[in-house]
Amino acid sequence: MQHQIIAAIIVSSIAFFLVFVITPFLIKALEKRNSVVKDYHRKGGAMVARPGGPSLIVGILISGIVLYAFFPKTEIIAILTTTALAFFVGLVDDKKVMGGWFKPLALAATAIPILLLGVYDSDLSFPLFGDVKIPLLYLGVVVIMISITGNTINSIDVLNGVASGFMVIAGSALTISLIILQNYEVAIASLMLVFASLAFYKYHKFPSKIFPGDSGALTLGAMYGAIAIVGQVEVVAAIALGPAIINSFLFLSSMKRIVEHREIKAKPVSLTEDFKLKATSDKDASVTLVRLILAGGRPLTEKEIGYVIFRLTIFSGILAIITAFMMEISL
């Protein structure tokens, strides 16, 4: 246990330090190359550097290599490989806007290392009821879950600081759940994700100095999904991801097809004169979690909406931890 605690401290510190130090240099480099996008929700329409994925992937991969030096397990290789592939999928989409089906299909392919390395258990664990054996069906679960977790984090990345802050909370709940279930090495990988996200949040929070872009959001989401599969906590992970999953469901059910956010002309929210957000009355606009939060209420600032999402995520995280306790009791 002492060896694992030392590894956790070192690995999480490296992940935090690298992202924290590299991101300012990345911001300057992106601004120099004019790789910036307009923040339409901010007064004056500030130009913000994008994408932040490179600093996240560097911090995650280097700290992951150190984790592998402590615990040379195939599971860690699978998590890092899937995460790296998801980063490249996002980077392609950052450079060139692809069709709506590109990310789901490409992310599904990033799950291949998990399948090839065999670092999964085809028994799906549920609280109280125990394990459900679905050997063939579970292969599809692996592929679909990486695609879902990657895209849900990407879809909730609509406000300053939300994607990274959301991952800090959901990842913390996942880490605690893995510790409860005594899967310590994978819990350290999850802790690595939390601290990388926390360091990035420093620059991503309102007012953002950098946006994660598809490369950053898909990196965080795919790593979260890979950890859930390798750590055999798929149900717990889904519960902790609740608000983001609800957001994706609302969006898809309202649009009735898979579509790239940047291709949508009718926006779900609009700006007031004092730069607060309110739900739009446009029937053609998609339904999202943000629009649902604003529906029927007073306009809110971007920061206020972010805090509402974070409170919902904390609630989901608590439910996930309770579920982990129930799973531990049923073992």
C-alpha positions in Angstrom: 0.0 0.0 0.0 2.8 2.4 0.8 4.3 1.8 -2.6 1.0 2.6 -4.2 0.6 5.8 -2.2 4.0 7.0 -3.2 3.3 6.2 -6.9 0.0 8.1 -6.7 1.6 11.2 -5.3 4.4 11.2 -7.8 2.2 10.4 -10.9 -0.5 12.9 -10.0 2.1 15.6 -9.3 3.8 15.1 -12.6 0.5 15.2 -14.5 -0.5 18.4 -12.8 2.9 20.1 -13.1 3.4 19.3 -16.8 -0.1 20.5 -17.9 0.2 23.6 -15.6 3.6 24.6 -17.0 3.1 23.6 -20.7 -0.3 25.2 -21.2 0.9 28.9 -21.0 3.5 28.2 -23.6 0.9 26.5 -25.8 -1.4 29.5 -25.4 1.4 31.8 -26.7 2.3 29.5 -29.6 -1.4 29.2 -30.7 -1.9 32.9 -30.5 1.3 33.5 -32.5 0.0 31.2 -35.2 -3.5 32.9 -35.0 -5.0 29.6 -33.9 -7.7 31.3 -31.9 -11.5 31.3 -31.9 -14.0 33.9 -30.8 -15.7 33.6 -27.4 -19.2 34.8 -28.4 -20.5 34.7 -24.8 -18.0 37.2 -23.5 -18.3 40.9 -23.6 -16.1 42.2 -26.5 -15.9 38.8 -28.1 -12.4 37.9 -26.9 -10.3 35.7 -29.1 -9.2 32.5 -27.2 -6.4 30.1 -28.1 -7.5 26.6 -29.3 -6.9 23.7 -29.0 -5.5 22.8 -25.6 -5.3 19.1 -26.3 -1.5 19.0 -26.8 -0.7 20.1 -23.3 -3.2 17.6 -21.8 -1.8 14.6 -23.8 1.8 15.4 -23.0 1.0 15.6 -19.3 -1.1 12.4 -19.4 1.4 10.3 -21.5 4.5 11.3 -19.5 2.9 10.7 -16.1 1.4 7.5 -17.5 4.8 6.3 -18.5 6.0 6.9 -14.9 3.0 5.0 -13.6 4.0 2.1 -15.9 7.5 2.2 -14.4 5.9 1.6 -11.0 3.4 -1.0 -12.2 4.3 -2.5 -15.6 0.8 -3.7 -16.4 -0.8 -4.1 -19.8 -3.9 -2.3 -18.5 -1.9 1.0 -18.3 -0.6 0.5 -21.8 -4.2 0.0 -23.0 -5.4 3.2 -21.3 -2.6 5.3 -22.6 -2.8 4.0 -26.2 -6.6 4.5 -26.4 -6.1 8.0 -25.0 -3.4 8.9 -27.5 -5.5 7.7 -30.4 -8.5 9.7 -29.2 -6.3 12.8 -29.1 -5.3 12.3 -32.7 -8.9 11.9 -33.7 -9.7 15.2 -32.0 -6.7 16.9 -33.5 -7.9 15.9 -37.0 -11.3 17.4 -36.2 -9.7 20.6 -34.8 -7.8 21.1 -38.0 -10.7 20.3 -40.4 -14.3 20.1 -39.5 -15.4 16.6 -40.3 -18.9 15.2 -40.7 -21.1 14.3 -37.8 -20.3 10.6 -38.0 -16.5 11.0 -38.0 -16.0 11.2 -34.3 -18.3 8.4 -33.2 -16.8 6.0 -35.7 -13.2 7.1 -35.2 -13.5 7.0 -31.4 -15.0 3.5 -31.7 -11.7 2.5 -33.5 -9.6 3.8 -30.6 -11.0 1.1 -28.4 -9.2 -1.6 -30.5 -6.1 -1.6 -28.2 -8.3 -2.5 -25.2 -9.8 -5.5 -27.2 -6.4 -6.6 -28.6 -4.6 -6.5 -25.3 -7.6 -8.3 -23.6 -7.6 -6.0 -20.6 -11.3 -6.2 -19.9 -13.7 -8.5 -18.1 -16.7 -9.5 -20.1 -18.8 -9.7 -16.9 -20.7 -6.4 -16.4 -20.9 -5.6 -12.7 -24.1 -4.2 -11.2 -24.8 -3.2 -7.5 -26.6 -5.8 -5.4 -27.3 -8.0 -8.5 -23.6 -8.9 -9.0 -22.1 -9.7 -12.4 -23.9 -10.3 -15.7 -22.1 -12.5 -18.1 -22.2 -11.1 -21.7 -19.0 -12.3 -23.4 -19.8 -11.5 -27.0 -22.1 -8.5 -26.3 -19.4 -6.9 -24.1 -17.1 -6.4 -27.1 -19.7 -4.0 -28.4 -20.0 -2.4 -25.0 -16.2 -1.6 -25.1 -16.4 0.0 -28.5 -19.6 2.0 -27.8 -18.5 3.2 -24.4 -15.3 4.9 -25.6 -17.3 6.6 -28.3 -20.0 7.7 -25.8 -17.6 9.0 -23.1 -15.5 10.9 -25.7 -18.4 12.5 -27.4 -20.3 13.3 -24.2 -17.4 15.3 -22.8 -17.0 17.0 -26.2 -20.7 17.9 -26.3 -20.7 19.5 -22.9 -17.6 21.6 -23.7 -19.8 24.7 -24.5 -18.9 27.1 -21.7 -15.7 28.3 -20.1 -14.2 25.7 -17.8 -17.1 23.2 -17.9 -15.4 20.3 -19.7 -12.2 20.3 -17.5 -14.1 21.1 -14.3 -16.6 18.4 -15.0 -13.8 15.9 -15.5 -12.2 16.9 -12.2 -15.5 16.1 -10.4 -16.5 13.0 -12.3 -12.9 11.7 -12.4 -12.6 12.1 -8.6 -15.8 10.1 -8.1 -14.4 7.4 -10.4 -11.1 7.4 -8.5 -12.8 7.0 -5.1 -15.0 4.2 -6.5 -11.9 2.3 -7.8 -10.3 2.6 -4.4 -13.5 1.3 -2.7 -13.4 -1.7 -5.0 -9.6 -2.1 -4.3 -8.5 -1.6 -7.9 -5.6 0.6 -6.8 -3.4 0.8 -9.9 -6.2 1.8 -12.1 -7.3 4.3 -9.4 -3.9 6.0 -9.8 -4.5 6.3 -13.5 -7.8 7.9 -12.8 -6.1 10.3 -10.3 -3.7 11.2 -13.0 -6.7 12.2 -15.2 -8.1 14.3 -12.4 -4.9 16.3 -11.8 -4.3 16.9 -15.5 -7.8 18.2 -15.8 -7.4 20.3 -12.6 -4.2 22.0 -14.0 -5.9 22.7 -17.3 -9.0 24.1 -15.5 -6.7 26.9 -14.2 -6.5 28.3 -17.8 -9.9 27.0 -19.0 -12.1 28.5 -16.3 -14.0 31.8 -16.9 -12.6 33.9 -18.5 -10.9 31.2 -20.6 -7.4 31.7 -21.9 -7.6 28.5 -23.9 -10.2 26.1 -25.1 -9.5 22.3 -25.0 -10.9 21.8 -28.5 -11.9 18.4 -29.8 -8.4 17.1 -29.2 -8.6 18.0 -25.5 -12.2 17.0 -24.9 -11.9 13.6 -26.6 -8.6 13.0 -24.8 -10.3 13.4 -21.4 -13.5 11.6 -22.4 -11.8 8.6 -24.0 -9.3 8.2 -21.1 -12.3 8.3 -18.7 -14.0 5.5 -20.7 -10.8 3.4 -20.9 -10.3 3.6 -17.2 -13.9 2.6 -16.6 -13.6 -0.5 -18.8 -10.1 -1.6 -17.6 -11.2 -1.0 -13.9 -14.5 -2.9 -14.4 -16.6 0.0 -13.2 -18.6 0.8 -16.3 -21.9 1.3 -14.4 -20.3 3.5 -11.8 -18.6 5.6 -14.5 -21.8 6.1 -16.4 -23.6 7.3 -13.2 -20.8 9.8 -12.5 -21.1 11.1 -16.1 -24.8 11.6 -15.7 -25.2 15.3 -16.6 -23.0 14.9 -19.7 -25.0 11.9 -20.8 -28.3 13.7 -20.3 -26.9 16.6 -22.4 -26.0 14.3 -25.2 -29.3 12.5 -25.0 -31.3 15.8 -25.1 -29.2 17.0 -28.1 -29.6 13.8 -30.1 -33.3 13.4 -29.4 -34.0 17.0 -30.4 -31.8 16.9 -33.6 -32.9 13.3 -34.5 -29.5 12.7 -36.1 -25.8 12.8 -35.4 -24.5 16.3 -36.4 -21.4 18.3 -35.7 -22.2 21.2 -33.3 -20.4 23.7 -35.5 -22.8 22.9 -38.4 -25.9 24.0 -36.4 -27.1 27.4 -37.2 -30.0 27.7 -34.7 -28.4 28.2 -31.2 -30.1 26.8 -28.1 -29.2 29.9 -26.1 -29.0 33.6 -26.8 -27.2 36.6 -25.2 -28.9 39.4 -23.4 -27.7 43.0 -23.5 -25.8 42.5 -20.2 -24.1 39.4 -21.6 -26.2 36.8 -19.7 -27.5 33.7 -21.3 -31.2 32.8 -21.8 -33.0 29.9 -23.5 -33.9 30.6 -27.1 -37.5 30.4 -28.3 -36.3 29.1 -31.7 -38.1 25.8 -32.3 -35.4 24.6 -34.6 -32.7 24.9 -32.0 -31.4 21.9 -30.2 -32.3 21.0 -26.7 -29.3 20.9 -24.4 -28.6 20.7 -20.7 -27.7 24.5 -20.7 -31.0 25.3 -22.4 -32.9 23.1 -19.9 -31.2 24.9 -17.0 -32.2 28.3 -18.4 -35.7 27.3 -19.4 -38.4 29.1 -17.5 -35.9 31.0 -15.3 -34.0 34.2 -15.3 -31.0 34.7 -17.5 -27.7 33.5 -15.9 -24.0 34.4 -16.5 -21.8 31.8 -18.0 -20.1 31.3 -14.7 -23.4 30.7 -12.9 -24.5 28.1 -15.4 -21.1 26.4 -15.0 -21.6 26.2 -11.2 -25.1 24.6 -11.7 -23.6 21.9 -14.0 -20.8 21.3 -11.4 -23.4 20.9 -8.6 -25.3 18.4 -10.7 -22.0 16.5 -11.4 -21.2 16.4 -7.6 -24.6 14.9 -7.0 -24.0 12.3 -9.8 -20.6 11.6 -8.3 -22.0 10.9 -4.9 -24.5 8.5 -6.4 -21.6 6.8 -8.2 -19.6 6.4 -5.0 -22.7 5.0 -3.2 -23.1 2.5 -6.1 -19.4 1.5 -5.7 -20.1 0.8 -2.0 -23.1 -1.3 -3.0 -21.0 -3.3 -5.5 -18.3 -3.9 -2.8 -21.0 -5.3 -0.4 -22.3 -7.6 -3.1 -18.9 -9.1 -3.9 
